[in-house]
Amino acid sequence: MAKKKPDQEDIWERNHQKWQSKTLLPLVNLSWLSKGDNGCLGCLACKLTKQANEYGNYEVQMGTNFSNVKRHATSDQHQLALVKLGLIDVEDEDEEKAPSQEAFLKVAAGRLKGPIAWRHGEGGVGGRKKVTNMVNCLSQAMFEADRRFLERAGSIVLHMDVRALKLMIRFRAANSKLEGRRGILGIVQLTRTTATVLQAALKQALRDFCTSPFKGGFDEGTFKHIIKHIEVLDMDAASDEQCSAREIKKDLLTGVKAIMKDKAHGSRRVLSRPWAVIPDLAEVWGTFVGDKSSVVRMIQKSDVLSAKFQEHCAAIVQSPVSSGRIKNLAFKKQRFDSVAKPLGRGIIWLEAIIATAIWASIHRRGEEDHTNAESFLCWVNEKRLVLLAMCADASDCALSLVRAFDTEEYDPSLMQVECERFLSELHYLFNNAKVTEGETYTKYMISQLQSSRGFLVKGEPKTVGGAQKVTPSLVAECIGIMKLYVSLAVEVVRCEFPQFEILGAFRIFDLQQSSTPDPAEVKKHAERLCQVFEVHTPSFLQEFWDHKFIAMNESKAHGLTNVDAWVSSVRKTNSRPSLKCNHPSDALRAILMRFVAYHGCCTSGVEQSFSKLQNQFPPARDHMIMQNYLAEAKVVIDFNEYDKASMGKMAQQCWAKTFGTPRASCKSRLDTGMPKKRKAGTEASLARKRHKHLHDNVPIVSQDIVTYFELRIFVEFIVCKMFAEFVTYLELKICFLLAL
């Protein structure tokens, strides 16, 4: 029996995804190949621009060899269609109307090297003005790529923070194809940080972002689409920022589903809040590290004491770590999570700290260091040192929690897992009293206190440590204090990482769980997600369990993260029509799109960007207009996230539309030696006018004349003073005589 010949519909259904993936339009993730109502193939670009060919008229038969179909992309009419749609420019015109792609990439590489002033230009490219314009074109090319992605995004998350009256807004977005993108959306200079000002600044940043030189101005459609699909505002817990977020949700971003408090900042509060209310911990923390008069800060702020501390560290023979490069205790006041390092170093090099304090009490008399050192030596004892070591163990556990959330790559499905791991470590160390076992700071401190250290304080002898000084009852008393800390830490975790929060519901996508998740628990979190994102719950649960084992296999076979494994499983089941029919994923895809967008939902990326820009813009450069500041910030922070060749090409297009043909450079200028016209209304112009006035009007005199006038004025002053004193004497004499 002869095999039935497949019809055109079957051919298209079987091959269209593969064909369309190989016939993409430049700059946009869209295929020009499509099927018309008559069942024939055609070119969408040629149709839109009304090209008179078989592709524009949709007359290509379905059975045509696909190699011939692909060749249409190189035809003159197709290229003309792309030019008319603004997707490409003619190569010759690009080269004539804009600097080369290599020049743009060289400028970008120069910006990435570090804080180099624009006035120096770029060797082989141009001077200050040209380089400034090229950086602006590069940033607009990057913003245009972001705009085209956000125009198709189904979920957008905004992360915002303020530093030095600059509001930075970063976005993370995902589309229905489960593709993600992140980057700077805008930076706005503020006058103050009230809720009203922040709301106006966000609106202005969004409007500026949607203003494209490629489209000739503000794009209302893009603006409305972005406003509609912003689902999360992520800000610090500061009252003004949270108040502004609520006002923004009410007045501007009505589609926002959640206002998040930054998780990285929240994770730091598991130490700061409990330690502030437990008197023993507040005393230990303050006296050793936190207070202005603490021994750690005393050593940190004095070069002399830092050198002595380094000298004493080098003299210690028995130490678990090398002390060759230790100069201080690495304390940063602005970051509370940094207490882990000074506490840890304080335990390891306790002998060096005590020796430095003794030296300061002897050699720094009459200074503040002398008083602080004596106060520390009077305060220190065995109980406080053991409690200090337990604080070091607790802070090290907390530091691991902070590091888990202090990145734009943190996985929301692991949020509750990280919290549980942190609390489990505290429970093991203190509730189970295992802090004196294994490799802990407490065990090392107890071993150090087995030998005594004697010194004089205010003329009185004192000893710290020795046999039988650290008794079991003393250790138990310190553990009791730390148990109180654990109970408060649990409450802080519940406050900062609530399980009812939408991010906590993403834990069902965790593929690294050692045990099979409880179906009832999965259903509870699934219902929460489906309720927020308006997805049919039964369909989602069916598709979730259908894809879960595929995702687990992808994770194990290829070493993928949770989000990559789930995305890979959905793409695999959608790779062929037959698989797509047997494994539907529409409901799952809607939730996974949010899982991709909410990845790394914290302001760490904003803070890290600010820190990088602080190095890029030292005080000598931190005075440029906000347009240039934003342009360079975008290039410095995000350039490596993009395809460099595409950015160079789009930057050329932006230059051609904005500036026109660049001036041809030449080695010898016709106006060499001729002064250029100075800009009026500047501080420099005012200084020049003053200098010119003095130069034109001041006669030159000798030093003798100036000296003569100086002596004359001096003599007049003395005579006047003596006369005044004589008059005063006479007045007093007359008064005395009258009194007689």
VOGU-3710 file (C-alpha; in Angstrom, 3 decimals, decimal comma):
1> makkkpdqed> 0,000/0,000/0,000  1,414/3,415/-0,981  2,359/5,760/1,868  0,011/8,720/2,205  1,646/12,003/1,206  1,571/14,516/4,103  -0,517/17,622/3,492  0,762/21,181/3,850  -0,691/21,609/7,349  1,201/18,561/8,649
11> iwernhqkwq> 4,461/19,789/7,109  4,063/23,184/8,757  3,110/21,796/12,176  6,057/19,420/12,123  8,719/21,878/10,976  7,643/25,448/11,709  9,507/25,837/15,021  12,785/24,658/13,510  12,307/26,789/10,392  11,364/29,914/12,314
21> sktllplvnl> 14,304/29,563/14,686  16,610/29,775/11,648  14,873/32,732/9,984  14,955/35,384/12,701  14,840/39,097/12,009  17,821/41,116/13,256  17,501/42,835/16,659  14,125/41,240/17,448  13,398/37,673/18,462  10,830/37,171/15,688
31> swlskgdngc> 10,883/35,102/12,492  10,163/36,638/9,114  8,875/33,252/7,846  5,179/32,576/8,300  2,301/30,695/6,677  -0,463/32,541/4,914  -4,192/31,782/4,866  -3,730/30,055/1,498  -1,309/27,538/3,026  1,773/28,994/1,283
41> lgclackltk> 4,904/30,450/2,851  5,880/34,100/2,816  7,998/36,830/4,380  6,428/39,068/7,004  8,956/41,873/6,410  8,367/41,915/2,647  4,616/41,893/3,188  4,705/44,831/5,626  6,823/46,903/3,222  4,779/45,769/0,167
51> qaneygnyev> 7,659/44,191/-1,747  6,507/42,845/-5,135  7,839/39,280/-4,923  6,545/35,803/-4,218  7,511/36,028/-0,552  5,706/39,311/-0,060  2,628/37,866/-1,814  2,790/34,532/0,117  3,096/32,402/-3,003  5,944/30,038/-1,967
61> qmgtnfsnvk> 4,801/26,427/-1,955  5,142/24,465/1,261  7,293/21,766/-0,353  10,028/24,199/-1,432  13,522/23,208/-0,308  14,211/24,966/2,995  17,729/25,931/1,888  16,169/27,995/-0,912  13,762/29,550/1,568  16,612/30,634/3,857
71> rhatsdqhql> 18,428/32,171/0,896  15,658/34,764/0,658  17,182/36,525/3,698  20,147/37,633/1,565  18,068/38,940/-1,349  18,103/42,644/-2,189  14,348/43,069/-1,726  14,439/41,477/1,738  17,362/43,690/2,761  15,473/46,741/1,504
81> alvklglidv> 12,465/45,669/3,566  14,629/45,445/6,687  16,007/48,930/6,017  12,493/50,355/5,685  11,479/48,692/8,974  14,499/50,223/10,698  15,964/46,838/11,572  19,201/47,405/9,674  21,013/50,220/7,946  22,889/49,976/4,689
91> ededeekaps> 26,510/49,047/5,441  27,961/51,828/3,355  25,765/54,405/5,048  26,759/53,154/8,471  30,432/53,510/7,673  29,916/57,007/6,302  27,508/58,350/8,903  29,020/56,942/12,103  32,329/55,825/13,618  33,206/52,181/13,052
101> qeaflkvaag> 32,011/49,372/15,300  35,607/48,794/16,349  35,805/52,428/17,523  32,667/52,030/19,649  33,969/48,823/21,192  37,302/50,497/21,902  35,525/53,330/23,709  33,520/50,800/25,752  36,697/48,930/26,667  38,265/52,228/27,733
111> rlkgpiawrh> 35,352/52,998/30,053  35,556/49,512/31,581  39,222/50,032/32,485  38,376/52,464/35,262  37,965/56,150/36,133  39,533/57,855/33,119  38,348/61,417/32,514  36,568/62,048/29,201  38,770/65,065/28,541  41,607/62,668/27,724
121> geggvggrkk> 39,544/61,197/24,867  40,361/57,776/23,434  43,547/57,202/21,494  42,892/56,582/17,803  39,187/57,464/18,144  38,690/61,067/19,171  38,718/63,693/21,895  36,409/64,530/24,755  33,358/65,600/22,780  33,396/62,691/20,356
131> vtnmvnclsq> 34,003/60,108/23,080  31,187/61,614/25,157  28,775/61,269/22,234  29,950/57,716/21,521  29,375/56,647/25,134  25,880/58,120/24,945  25,220/56,188/21,718  26,457/52,950/23,288  24,185/53,422/26,287  21,207/54,195/24,032
141> amfeadrrfl> 21,926/51,015/22,072  21,845/49,042/25,305  18,667/50,799/26,458  17,080/50,065/23,057  17,846/46,355/23,448  16,259/46,519/26,921  13,225/48,364/25,579  12,643/45,768/22,860  12,837/43,004/25,454  10,508/44,742/27,927
151> eragsivlhm> 8,001/45,373/25,137  7,447/41,588/25,097  8,012/40,915/28,802  5,205/39,382/30,803  6,663/40,038/34,265  8,914/42,894/35,429  10,526/43,435/38,828  12,054/46,768/39,865  14,834/47,046/42,455  15,435/50,563/43,817
161> dvralklmir> 17,768/52,177/46,312  19,135/55,647/47,071  22,707/56,695/47,802  24,060/60,251/47,933  20,686/61,555/46,663  20,862/59,400/43,537  18,018/56,973/42,907  19,091/53,910/40,933  16,503/51,587/39,410  17,430/48,125/38,158
171> fraanskleg> 15,012/45,744/36,502  14,731/42,020/36,024  12,175/40,746/33,522  11,040/37,561/31,813  8,895/36,809/28,778  6,639/33,923/27,786  9,623/32,100/26,254  11,141/32,020/29,772  14,008/34,285/28,719  15,336/36,661/31,373
181> rrgilgivql> 17,116/39,990/31,270  18,403/42,418/33,905  20,054/45,817/33,885  19,898/49,482/34,859  16,608/51,137/33,950  17,545/54,619/35,099  19,332/56,899/37,578  17,708/60,107/38,814  19,238/62,925/40,870  17,043/63,737/43,891
191> trttatvlqa> 16,691/66,867/46,001  15,450/64,919/49,027  14,143/61,423/49,780  10,484/61,962/50,602  7,832/59,621/49,245  6,507/62,241/46,810  9,959/62,931/45,373  10,724/59,215/44,968  7,436/58,614/43,171  8,049/61,510/40,767
201> alkqalrdfc> 11,616/60,301/40,182  10,464/56,770/39,289  7,887/58,112/36,837  10,506/60,353/35,234  12,954/57,441/34,959  10,316/55,293/33,244  9,457/58,060/30,778  13,128/58,661/30,014  13,623/54,933/29,479  10,731/54,834/27,001
211> tspfkggfde> 12,141/57,797/25,037  14,049/56,261/22,154  16,188/58,004/19,521  15,504/54,968/17,333  11,779/55,810/17,351  12,141/59,559/17,346  10,929/60,294/20,881  8,646/59,047/23,628  6,920/55,711/22,943  3,544/55,737/24,685
221> gtfkhiikhi> 2,843/52,082/23,857  6,061/50,828/25,431  5,455/53,000/28,501  1,950/51,603/29,044  3,116/48,012/28,505  5,915/48,370/31,070  3,619/50,080/33,586  1,088/47,266/33,185  3,564/44,402/33,674  5,590/45,696/36,643
231> evldmdaasd> 4,596/43,215/39,338  7,081/43,742/42,177  8,718/46,780/43,793  11,773/45,813/45,812  13,152/48,452/48,183  14,970/48,840/51,461  12,929/48,743/54,671  13,490/52,484/55,253  10,206/54,201/56,059  10,418/56,793/53,256
241> eqcsareikk> 11,126/54,118/50,622  8,334/51,811/51,809  5,899/54,744/51,989  6,839/55,805/48,468  6,358/52,216/47,258  2,799/52,186/48,601  2,080/55,560/46,977  3,579/54,361/43,695  1,392/51,261/43,773  -1,706/53,330/44,418
251> dlltgvkaim> -1,116/56,096/41,878  1,216/54,814/39,147  1,895/51,069/39,105  -1,550/49,717/39,824  -0,595/46,238/38,594  2,005/45,699/41,323  1,310/42,454/43,155  3,867/42,750/45,961  6,094/45,312/47,679  9,198/43,555/48,936
261> kdkahgsrrv> 11,595/44,491/51,711  15,133/43,747/50,660  16,198/40,277/51,822  19,909/41,059/52,012  19,241/43,867/54,495  16,773/41,684/56,361  19,319/38,912/56,781  21,669/41,346/58,564  19,052/42,022/61,229  19,268/38,486/62,644
271> lsrpwavipd> 22,330/39,769/64,530  21,736/43,483/65,072  18,242/43,277/66,567  18,756/40,477/69,141  22,191/41,711/70,205  20,811/45,191/70,861  18,244/43,958/73,442  20,253/41,278/75,283  22,388/43,226/77,824  25,272/40,742/77,998
281> laevwgtfvg> 25,622/40,546/74,219  25,236/44,307/73,801  28,035/44,835/76,345  30,383/42,279/74,751  29,700/43,538/71,229  29,996/47,199/72,153  33,123/46,991/74,303  35,029/44,789/71,893  33,812/46,046/68,474  30,822/48,362/68,290
291> dkssvvrmiq> 31,480/51,339/70,558  33,601/54,278/69,508  36,025/53,461/72,344  36,214/49,706/71,574  39,575/48,002/71,307  38,912/46,955/67,694  38,207/50,505/66,552  41,103/51,804/68,638  43,493/49,585/66,687  41,705/50,203/63,379
301> ksdvlsakfq> 41,953/53,997/63,423  45,574/54,257/64,618  48,413/53,516/62,220  50,803/53,115/65,151  48,611/50,602/66,973  47,861/48,761/63,721  51,594/48,349/63,171  52,050/47,131/66,751  49,151/44,711/66,355  50,718/43,344/63,165
311> ehcaaivqsp> 54,037/42,980/65,007  52,416/41,041/67,868  50,497/38,806/65,431  53,724/37,883/63,663  55,272/36,940/67,023  52,548/34,356/67,793  53,893/30,880/67,077  50,849/28,680/67,677  47,994/29,969/65,527  45,472/28,084/63,353
321> vssgriknla> 46,005/30,509/60,455  48,889/32,477/58,986  49,305/36,039/60,255  51,712/37,334/57,610  49,319/39,955/56,171  47,168/40,741/59,209  47,262/44,497/59,910  43,963/45,163/61,683  40,674/43,462/62,507  38,843/44,476/59,249
331> fkkqrfdsva> 35,836/46,188/60,813  33,384/48,151/58,634  30,924/50,173/60,671  28,412/50,633/57,839  27,909/46,865/57,371  26,759/45,028/60,508  27,426/41,643/58,901  31,128/42,573/58,862  31,310/41,766/62,609  32,101/38,145/61,737
341> kplgrgiiwl> 35,641/38,997/60,644  36,687/41,269/63,578  35,164/38,832/66,066  36,859/35,861/64,413  40,206/37,635/64,232  39,792/38,816/67,809  39,437/35,215/68,989  42,339/33,883/66,909  44,737/36,714/67,801  43,498/37,451/71,319
351> eaiiataiwa> 47,047/37,433/72,653  48,080/40,093/70,096  45,081/42,287/71,019  45,880/42,122/74,731  49,573/42,833/74,027  48,620/45,845/71,870  46,290/47,162/74,586  49,061/46,784/77,189  51,475/48,687/74,928  48,916/51,469/74,378
361> sihrrgeedh> 48,262/51,759/78,143  52,004/52,310/78,713  53,136/54,366/75,717  50,033/56,452/74,902  49,573/58,221/78,244  47,565/61,418/78,081  45,784/60,282/74,910  42,408/58,720/74,238  44,040/55,413/73,270  45,504/55,122/76,770
371> tnaesflcwv> 42,040/55,453/78,355  40,436/53,012/75,920  43,187/50,437/76,364  42,972/50,572/80,167  39,173/50,288/80,024  39,461/47,163/77,864  42,082/45,570/80,138  39,906/46,242/83,198  36,833/44,833/81,439  38,254/41,622/79,977
381> nekrlvllam> 37,705/38,344/81,879  37,116/34,663/81,151  33,308/34,783/80,950  33,255/37,728/78,583  35,867/36,159/76,329  33,957/32,859/76,128  30,732/34,757/75,368  32,638/36,766/72,754  33,749/33,526/71,080  30,152/32,266/71,007
391> cadasdcals> 29,116/35,548/69,368  31,812/34,915/66,745  30,321/31,455/66,024  26,817/32,944/65,748  27,980/35,787/63,491  29,728/33,315/61,197  26,442/31,436/60,755  24,654/34,728/60,090  27,296/35,708/57,540  26,481/32,584/55,518
401> lvrafdteey> 22,813/33,654/55,499  23,748/37,177/54,349  25,964/35,828/51,562  23,113/33,630/50,322  20,873/36,678/49,740  23,468/39,339/48,938  23,479/38,621/45,196  21,212/39,132/42,203  21,528/35,401/41,494  19,942/34,062/44,675
411> dpslmqvece> 17,264/31,446/44,099  13,855/32,320/45,660  13,012/28,606/45,853  15,874/28,251/48,363  14,902/31,233/50,542  13,175/29,206/53,242  15,815/26,479/52,929  18,585/28,985/53,721  16,639/30,297/56,709  16,059/26,774/57,985
421> rflselhylf> 19,747/25,977/57,561  20,737/29,078/59,554  18,346/28,315/62,414  19,382/24,651/62,390  23,025/25,654/62,834  22,127/27,903/65,782  20,000/25,127/67,286  22,863/22,636/66,970  25,482/24,984/68,439  23,557/26,461/71,362
431> nnakvteget> 20,330/24,593/72,076  22,182/21,273/71,763  25,305/22,757/73,438  27,669/21,592/70,669  29,443/24,934/70,431  32,410/23,615/72,432  32,941/20,732/70,017  34,455/20,571/66,551  36,127/23,491/64,772  34,509/26,448/66,548
441> ytkymisqlq> 35,792/29,754/67,830  34,492/28,846/71,287  36,583/25,686/71,469  39,680/27,608/70,385  39,025/30,358/72,954  38,644/27,823/75,770  41,930/26,209/74,753  43,658/29,625/74,817  42,289/30,368/78,283  43,910/27,248/79,706
451> ssrgflvkge> 47,127/29,277/80,042  47,241/32,444/82,123  48,247/35,960/80,995  49,302/38,507/83,594  49,653/42,278/83,312  49,302/45,503/85,303  46,251/47,738/84,971  46,295/51,082/86,777  49,096/49,737/88,937  47,155/46,626/89,980
461> pktvggaqkv> 48,103/43,081/88,827  45,528/41,149/86,828  45,436/37,646/85,341  43,248/36,350/82,506  42,975/32,592/81,976  44,621/29,718/83,752  43,839/26,221/84,960  40,256/25,716/86,174  39,301/29,291/85,210  36,865/28,193/82,478
471> tpslvaecig> 34,511/25,932/84,413  31,545/23,944/83,014  29,174/26,235/84,925  30,706/29,307/83,250  30,287/27,725/79,785  26,704/26,711/80,633  25,925/30,280/81,737  27,210/31,644/78,417  25,236/29,034/76,458  22,116/30,106/78,364
481> imklyvslav> 22,605/33,669/77,146  23,060/32,426/73,572  19,866/30,341/73,827  18,030/33,589/74,468  19,651/34,957/71,300  18,465/31,904/69,318  14,861/32,441/70,437  14,987/36,076/69,288  16,730/35,140/66,029  13,826/32,815/65,222
491> evvrcefpqf> 11,381/35,693/65,607  13,509/37,988/63,424  13,623/35,328/60,682  9,839/34,940/60,858  9,479/38,712/60,532  11,974/39,224/57,697  11,265/36,001/55,750  7,569/35,223/56,317  6,382/31,921/54,890  3,154/33,511/53,641
501> eilgafrifd> 5,152/35,833/51,361  4,921/35,102/47,654  8,668/34,424/47,391  8,324/31,658/49,972  5,786/29,850/47,773  8,430/29,336/45,062  10,056/26,696/47,290  8,033/24,058/45,407  10,507/24,510/42,526  13,460/23,397/44,668
511> lqqsstpdpa> 14,905/20,259/43,045  17,683/19,666/45,596  15,393/18,472/48,385  16,665/15,284/50,007  13,152/13,984/50,637  10,010/13,918/48,506  7,950/17,051/49,172  4,611/16,672/50,885  1,849/16,892/48,227  -0,351/18,827/50,640
521> evkkhaerlc> 2,424/21,371/51,193  2,990/21,647/47,441  -0,711/22,185/46,882  -0,822/24,944/49,519  2,036/26,876/47,901  0,664/26,202/44,400  -2,714/27,634/45,346  -0,975/30,714/46,690  0,965/31,222/43,444  -2,063/30,570/41,240
531> qvfevhtpsf> -4,185/32,960/43,269  -1,691/35,810/42,912  -0,936/35,230/39,221  -4,480/34,223/38,199  -3,648/30,728/36,944  -5,942/27,690/36,996  -4,716/25,651/39,987  -5,634/22,084/38,842  -3,974/22,656/35,464  -0,863/24,021/37,105
541> lqefwdhkfi> -0,573/21,129/39,554  -1,001/18,567/36,772  1,660/20,239/34,626  3,939/20,734/37,664  4,051/17,046/38,565  4,327/16,110/34,884  7,453/18,246/34,442  9,022/17,834/37,887  10,828/14,579/37,141  11,990/15,888/33,771
551> amneskahgl> 13,422/18,927/35,565  15,085/16,725/38,182  16,724/14,681/35,457  17,907/17,853/33,676  19,370/19,153/36,928  21,292/15,968/37,683  22,382/15,193/34,120  23,652/18,682/33,249  24,323/20,224/36,677  21,726/22,949/36,183
561> tnvdawvssv> 20,325/25,291/38,791  16,672/25,023/39,789  15,445/27,723/37,422  17,536/26,500/34,476  16,389/22,918/34,991  12,700/23,877/35,015  13,083/26,102/31,955  14,951/23,319/30,148  12,192/20,806/30,974  9,480/23,062/29,518
571> rktnsrpslk> 11,498/23,773/26,385  12,139/20,072/25,914  8,433/19,204/26,095  7,683/22,016/23,626  10,358/21,039/21,127  7,938/18,967/18,995  4,175/19,229/18,440  3,638/15,652/19,601  5,482/16,282/22,881  3,675/19,564/23,356
581> cnhpsdalra> 0,335/17,816/22,936  1,223/15,113/25,465  2,855/17,493/27,963  0,945/20,804/28,067  2,693/23,574/29,977  0,721/26,803/29,580  -0,186/27,153/33,254  3,273/26,041/34,405  4,888/28,457/31,962  2,959/31,407/33,464
591> ilmrfvayhg> 4,311/30,633/36,952  7,829/29,822/35,706  7,941/33,195/33,959  7,575/34,794/37,404  10,112/32,380/38,855  12,631/33,649/36,296  11,729/37,322/36,848  11,772/37,098/40,655  15,188/35,436/40,675  17,571/37,428/42,862
601> cctsgveqsf> 14,787/39,640/44,228  16,959/42,008/46,288  18,663/45,381/45,997  22,170/43,909/46,210  22,661/44,554/42,504  21,820/48,233/43,066  24,202/48,564/46,015  26,992/46,737/44,193  26,446/49,008/41,191  26,677/52,073/43,441
611> sklqnqfppa> 29,939/50,764/44,896  31,366/50,163/41,442  30,329/53,636/40,310  31,910/55,136/43,420  35,241/53,915/42,078  34,346/54,960/38,516  33,351/58,486/39,575  35,818/59,809/42,179  35,162/63,334/43,522  37,098/64,857/40,626
621> rdhmimqnyl> 34,625/63,301/38,137  31,407/63,281/40,175  30,113/66,575/38,774  28,953/65,610/35,266  25,400/66,091/34,078  23,042/63,203/34,823  22,699/62,224/31,144  26,426/61,553/30,856  26,550/59,946/34,314  23,773/57,522/33,370
631> aeakvvidfn> 25,368/56,759/29,995  28,723/55,815/31,484  27,078/53,933/34,368  25,073/51,826/31,907  28,202/50,971/29,917  30,333/50,230/32,980  27,746/48,086/34,796  25,860/46,277/32,022  27,956/46,231/28,841  29,216/42,669/29,357
641> eydkasmgkm> 25,599/41,426/29,522  25,044/42,176/25,815  26,314/40,907/22,484  29,129/43,338/21,684  28,784/43,159/17,905  25,060/43,982/18,093  25,718/46,878/20,462  28,376/48,280/18,120  25,971/48,097/15,186  23,092/49,687/17,093
651> aqqcwaktfg> 25,398/52,422/18,418  26,280/53,250/14,805  22,586/53,547/13,967  22,020/55,805/16,988  24,926/58,041/15,942  23,634/58,270/12,369  20,164/59,320/13,598  21,458/61,745/16,244  24,724/63,336/15,093  25,132/62,602/11,398
661> tprascksrl> 28,445/62,113/9,600  31,424/62,544/11,969  34,118/65,037/11,106  37,088/63,484/9,352  40,144/63,530/11,594  43,439/64,966/10,407  46,935/65,011/11,818  47,641/68,715/11,180  44,963/71,295/11,998  44,558/74,468/9,971
671> dtgmpkkrka> 43,941/76,526/13,138  46,964/75,273/15,045  48,092/77,905/17,537  44,860/79,918/17,260  43,017/80,297/20,602  39,565/78,714/20,613  36,471/80,620/21,641  35,873/80,236/25,368  32,515/79,297/26,788  30,810/82,203/28,587
681> gteaslarkr> 29,063/82,071/31,960  31,483/79,671/33,663  33,627/80,019/36,782  36,719/79,893/34,586  35,420/82,729/32,392  34,763/84,874/35,494  38,290/84,220/36,763  39,711/85,102/33,331  37,810/88,411/33,308  39,155/89,303/36,750
691> hkhlhdnvpi> 42,724/88,416/35,776  42,419/90,450/32,580  41,071/93,475/34,457  43,981/93,412/36,909  46,496/92,834/34,149  45,200/95,818/32,144  44,752/98,278/35,022  47,399/97,566/37,655  50,628/99,630/37,244  53,853/97,899/38,163
701> vsqdivtyfe> 55,690/99,473/41,144  58,885/98,570/42,944  59,124/96,776/46,271  60,482/99,951/47,913  57,264/101,826/47,197  55,172/99,020/48,679  57,473/98,953/51,736  57,182/102,759/52,154  53,367/102,545/52,210  53,533/99,659/54,631
711> lrifvefivc> 55,772/101,665/57,057  53,574/104,714/56,699  50,440/102,772/57,573  52,227/101,153/60,515  53,373/104,508/61,917  49,876/105,959/61,539  48,439/102,997/63,366  50,908/103,349/66,268  50,381/107,115/66,585  46,599/106,734/66,536
721> kmfaefvtyl> 46,767/104,031/69,150  49,039/106,049/71,441  46,832/109,137/71,055  43,733/107,117/71,938  45,435/105,723/75,037  46,553/109,242/76,058  42,991/110,568/75,676  41,694/107,739/77,797  44,303/108,510/80,457  43,249/112,166/80,548
731> elkicfllal> 39,584/111,264/80,878  40,350/108,995/83,817  42,519/111,727/85,434  39,761/114,312/85,120  37,231/111,921/86,601  39,549/111,269/89,541  40,072/114,976/90,218  36,362/115,686/90,079  35,781/112,906/92,528  38,125/114,584/95,000
//
